[in-house]
C-alpha cells in the first residue's frame, strides 16, 4: 500500500504508542485521584502539557486539552463570541476555512452574530488589507487558519494578527494542519488562540488542544467537573494526552529534516505530474505551502473516479472535491480560489510523510497517467474541454 493521505490522518508512531500503553494497562487510575495510581496519570498529563506548550512557545498554563481540533475550533469561536457579546457581534473568517470553523460561524449567525467571510487570491492567500478593511468597531474576533487542509497554503498569519491586535480584536487560528509540520511560535505570530490535533502528527485520534493566551477570558465550553482548570469538564483522556505529548516531542525533534525530505518529494511529484499529465493545474501557492501537500485539478475527470481506481491499485489519496453530500458538491476551497465546478470535481490531493519514497511516487505518477488517460477517453466533459480550448 502507498499512503498519500497524511493530511487526513497519520500513522501513529511506534514510540507514541509505546508511551501510551502503560496508561491503559498499568497507570490506569483517574488523574483526579489522590492515590498514587491517579497521581501518575496527572503527572503524565502535566508533562504532555509542558511539551506541547514548549513546541509553540507558550506557557503550560495556556494549554487546554480537548477531544479534537474540531472541538477546539468550536470552543474558541463560540466561547469568545459569548464572552465578548457586550463589545460587539461581528466576527471575521475566510471562505476557505475547515468546516469546523465555517459551520460554527453559521451556528453563530443563527444566534444573532454577523460573520464576514473574506475572499482569497487565486493562490489561496488572504490579503491583509482585505482584513484591515473588514474590521469594524463591533468586530470581536478574527479566525484564519494557519495552513489550509486542502491546498496546503500557509497564510500570512503574522501580518493578519498584527492588524487584529492594532484594533483590539481577538485572533484565533486553526493550526490543525500546521502544528508539527512547520515551526509555530504563538508569541512571534501574535496569536490569542490556536487549535491543534494529535492525529495529524503521528499521534492518536480523539485528542486535541486549544492554546489560550494568558489574559484572554474564555468561558468554559463543557460544564461539569474541575478538569482543565475548570474550563473543560470531563475525565482526561490520559493515554491520548500522553500520546499527543510524545507525538509533539517527536515532531519538534524531526521537523527540519522531515520538512526538507517532504519538500523534495513534493516538488518531484509536482514536476512529474505537471510535465507528464496534460491539462492539470496545481492548486494553491507554489512556494507558500506545507512541505507534504500537492493538490491538482485535472480537466475532464471526476476526482472520485480517480480515487476508486487508485485504491484498486493500493494507493490511498483523497479528492480535492471534499464531497459533503450525495450531490457531490465541489470543494468550497477550490471554488474560492477561482476553480470552475468541473475543475474542482476533478481534483486530487496527495499528501506525503517522511515514510514515502521517490519509488512510490514514480508508481503513483505512472498509475495516474494511465487512469486519467483511460477516464478521459470516455469523458464527454473532456471532449468539451478540448473543444473549448480549441484542441479539436
Steps between C-alpha positions, in 0.01 A plus 500: 500500500615854417348748744468860379221633721699630795300824512202285600683301765841350569634169620549497877877490557629193689662715770168681549309176542766372740462813715121454511471131584586515874208736557258240368637204694708611801461869589129498419378698801285810469737800500264673741574243770731577793644147505824416319328325209311820419795726570704316236240594240485860619878528482500360146229745388697792640816378328316483166367850561854628553624333181220639284533846652872496429436396140315827432680733741210515747467460874362167619213678674388623154437147363161331535436145379191415297367200309589635153603796292134545412407538866783749545374709208145490638617600846709791375229648281190432708650588837668814369176611338312440823762671713529808276138552401482821704775652282347392170358220288719504192753230411733464201625180340580382147314302238762222501489398866441144617134418559573493874534878476253571220214302651565651842479845342171406337373385839600836647319681220187317615563637849499860383866550413619638168789335315711642217657232277813638336586389150847381402729555204533241223798351683292457817655781704300748706580863422585673831349823370169320446501415870585856595207627296260242648563580868224712656455662842280204600741230374587266786699221335694395190558132417737414214661158461878477510514251212220373279401136527422456130757701307769535767535879471670664798320825580675826602375461856765721658389797289134424559554475876675835506202666332255338742710601800517862381122506519469310828341194336561141612679277248448123477673266259414144406850346495386138469690455173799714596586392856783250490566560129648851502641719779225673699569753775192667643696791643673581172175469306294697754224238523239512779362148445618198302340161428690179425445124487725205581415266213644734236853456639522125559308515825173331600153593382253649747717764667562866419600818674415867518761761581352803678734792561524615860261788550239377252181437694344194341187350658478127568390289206400174674346538846544249777808424706811705558719340233718725284495766769123511495470590133446161338325238715530125455751235609822553310591262218834422661633252239400735219653804666822309570505395134446860393797609708721223361392585145572870553846425641572274202370760253726773639800268500467394134326807355786654305621177343144382435402827332805490272430142400130558438563821306740322267252218443210744458684706240606185316139380494369838382764522228424154363123545503511844338746377237342165417124549544354766269230746606562490875532792740677523835261638761639758743814706531805329353741595780288595803365152558545218749798274426293191428201644312439473124149576373405482132198556278480276191278608212233257385500247786313450827727489803292227660552273199874558517499415871315174447742392230800599714361301791475192276873538446575535872545878499325710768426864416210742529295714269526877506126505445441426872147376435266564788173379356350249261500774238881506513534874531841628388751618757427843646876558517556438130201711403635779721833506312317530169475144379189419298271231638622250241862568592424467870331165446807378315741566785735274689691566823822307556653556844831344592690393809864427569421132441431550130769435240577624152437148370148513645437833332621360168242223537229755582581718198499203262166387644353848470613535139323177408186564709446857386570408141243220509237713673548783253445265207142443615437847642258730312611789722861452394400512136309821570805640678718428198248671273486804726880521501502448120705182517245328277 
